[in-house]
Amino acid sequence: MLGIGAAIGAALLGFCAGLWSFKIKSRWCPDCGRTTYPIADRPGE
């Protein structure tokens, strides 16, 4: 029973880490490296 709980916990942790990683990666354009959020774009840069 403890093994099942550990496996579910590890799977949940891995899932959350994957979501967080995707969110971080989606902040920047893969081609030019600029941020994809319009709030962070400053005039003159």
Secondary structure, 3 states (H helix, E strand, C coil): CHHHHHHHHHHHHHHHHHHHHHHHHCCECCCCCCECCHHHCCCCC
